[in-house]
Amino acid sequence: MTAPEHQATSAPALRELLQRDGFAFATHLAMERLLEDGSRQAMADWAAFADSWNALGPDDYLAAKGRHRRRRHAVFAAGAAGPFELRPRQPHYQSLDYNNLQGGIERWFEPVLPAIAEGPSLQRILAFARDFFGALAPQVARWQVEVHQFRIEARAGLAGEPTPEGVHRDGVDYVLVLLVERENIESGTTTIHTADGSLLGSFTLTHPLDAALVDDARVFHGVTPVTPRDPGRAAHRDVLVVTFRKA
């Protein structure tokens, strides 16, 4: 992990960084404490949660029609407090302003499995993110929350591209990127940029629960391609991306 000046270990300190710079990074040690929330049962199904990345469907919308990115998707509605309501399956949509590669179309992905969507790990991650981002936007009464499970695969001679659209914004208010697993992977560095492309910071998610928190209205982000450390073995990078947009 890099950019220690953009790291913090407490929620207030992370929010201060986000307000100052538009982004912040938290190590897995910090995130473990924040997600436990006084109870070691808060993430009781983590093993099954992480294993669900082995059951993702291919992303058939990639321009190259490759199979190096797999994903599942879910949409929740949430108030400033209370439960997260899993919405009926619906497409993921971004305008061409935010995604010049795959924008302007409705993209339908396999849904997040019900046991994962309703399980304690994802519910705890959602609750943490809402409390964290909600403190920055107390005027928001309702959120639309999108959950994306991504697996980026890499092979010998064929790098995996976590962000094939390049450095971009997602067209939401806030973004949480949480590493679930890295297997036989090199690189995959998250980079944060200004609108003119200037680099503000970089950070490589290396341990499960390493996280990046982004104010999407203020900064752009991207991830460098991943390659296999050992070309003879399977290689992948698993991440959870959660976006919050005021409803």
N, C-alpha and C positions, 0 to 999 in steps of 0.2 A: 504494500500500500504506500502511496505517496501523498504529497501535499498535506503534511501535518498541520499547517496553518489553517486548513479548512476542516479539521476534524474536531469533534467534541464528544464528551461522554454522557452529558445530561441533556434532557429535552430542552430546558431553557437555554443552555449554551448552543445547542444545535439550531434552535429558532433564531437566536441572535446572529449566528453565521448566515442563515438563510435570508434574514432581513438585510444584513449588510452586503452579502455577496451574490445572493440569488441561488445559492447552492450550498450544500454541506455534505460531509461524509461521516459515517459512523462505522467503527470496527465491529466485528462480530461480538467482541466482549461487551461493548457498550450496548449493542442491540439485544443481546441476551438479557441484560439487566432491565432494559426498558420494556421488553416483551414479557418477561416473567411477571412483572407488575405485582410482586409479592406472593405469587403462587407458581410453583413449579409445574402445576397441572395446566397452566395456560397454553402450553404448546405440547400437550400430551400425545397428540397424533403426528408429531413431526416426522417420524420414520415413514408412515404411510403417506403423508403429505409430500415428502421429497420423492418417494417411490412413484407417485402419480405422474411424474415427468416421463416415465417410461411408457406411458400410454397416451402420448400426445399424437394428434393427427398432423399430416403434412400441411404446410402452407402453400396452397396451390396458386396463390395470387402473385408470387414472385415473378418478376418480368422474365427471368431466365427459366422459370418453371422447374427450378431445382428442388431437391428434397433436403437441402441442408438446413432448413428451418422448420421446426414443428411447433405447434401451439394449440392451446385451448383458450376460451374467452368466456367471460361472464359479466353481466351488468347488475349492479345493486343500486337501490335507492336508499338514502339515509337522511335522517334529520341531524340536528346538531347533537343529539343524544339518542339513546334507544337502539333498537335492533336494526340490522341491515336487511332490507327486503330484496331477496333474489328475484329479479325481473324475468319474465318470459324470454326465451332465446331471441336475440336480435342481432343485426349486423354491426360490425365495427365500421365507422365511417370517418374519414378525414378528407378535408377539402384539398385541392391541389396546392393551395397556399401553404399547407403544412406538410404535404407528402407529394412531391412531384413525381414519384415513381409509381405509387399505388393509390393516389388520392382520386377523389371524384367518383368513386364507386362504392357500393355496399359490399363489404367483405364478410362472408359468413364462415365462421370457424366452428369446429366441434366445441360443445359447451364444456365448461369445467364440470367434472364429475360431481354429482350431488353430495356424496359423502365428503368430498374435499371442500366444496363451497360452504357446507354447513358445519364443517369440522372445527375443532378448537384452534388449530394453528392459523388458518386463514381468518377466522373471525377475530382472533386476537390481533393479528397484523392489521386488519381493517380498523379495529377500534383504536389501536395506537395511532395509525395514520390520521384518522379523523380528529382525534384529540389534538394531535400535533399540528396539523394544518388548520384545524378549526380555531385554534388559539391565535393564528395569524389573520384569520378572516372571521371574526366573531359576528359579523353582520349576515353571514350566510346561514339561512335556515334549513335549506335542503341541498343535498349533494347528489350528483350522478357519479357513481363510482364504477370504473371499468377495471376488470382484473384480467391480466394476460399471463399465461404460462408460456414461456419460450424455451425451446431447446435449439441451440445452434450447433450443428454438426460440422466437423472438419475432417478432411481426409488428406492423405499424401498427395501433394500437388494441387489440392483444392481447398483453399481457405474458406472458413465459414464467416459470413458477414452478419454480425448482430444488428447493424443498422444499414441495410443496403441502400436506403434513401439518403445516406450521408448525414452530415451534421444538420440537425433539424430541431423544431419544436413540435410538440404533440397537439397543440391547440386546446389545451386544458388549463386549469389553474395551477395544480401541483402534481408532482410525480414522485413516487417512491419506487426505487429499483433495489431489489433484494436478491443477493446471490443464494441459490439453493445448492448448487454443486458445480465443481469443475473437475472434469475427468480427462487427464492426459492433454491438457490445453496450455498453449503458450499465448501470451498477449491478451487481447480483450480488455484494453484500457479505456475507461470512460473519460471522455474529454468534454470540458465545458467551455463555451465560446460566447463572445459578444455577437451582436447582429452582423458586424462587419467581418466576422471570422477570427478575430483575435482570441488567442487561447487565454482563458482565465485560470484554469486548473486542470489537473488530471489525477486519476485514481484508478487502481486496478483492484477489482473485487476478487479476492483470493480465497477467503474462507466462507463457508456457509454462514449466512446472516450479515456479512458485510453489506453495507447499504449506502445508497446515494439518495439524497432528498433535493428536489429541484423545484424552483419557482419558474414554471414554464413560460410565464408571461415576460420574464426578464432575461432569460438566458437560453442558449441553444446547447444541445448535447449530441454526442455521438459515441460510438464504441469502435475501436480498431478491430480489424479482422482477427480471427483466431486460427491457429494452426496446431497440428498434433505435435506434442513433444516427442512421442515415439510414433513414427509413421506407420508402424506395423500394427498398431492397436487402435481401437475405436476411441474417438475423442469428441467430447461435447461440453457445452457451457449451458447450465440451466439457471434461468432467472425468473423471478416473479416481478412483474411491473403492475403497479396500481396507480391509476390516475383519478384525480378528484376535479370535478368541474361543478360550479354552482348551477343548480337546476333552474 
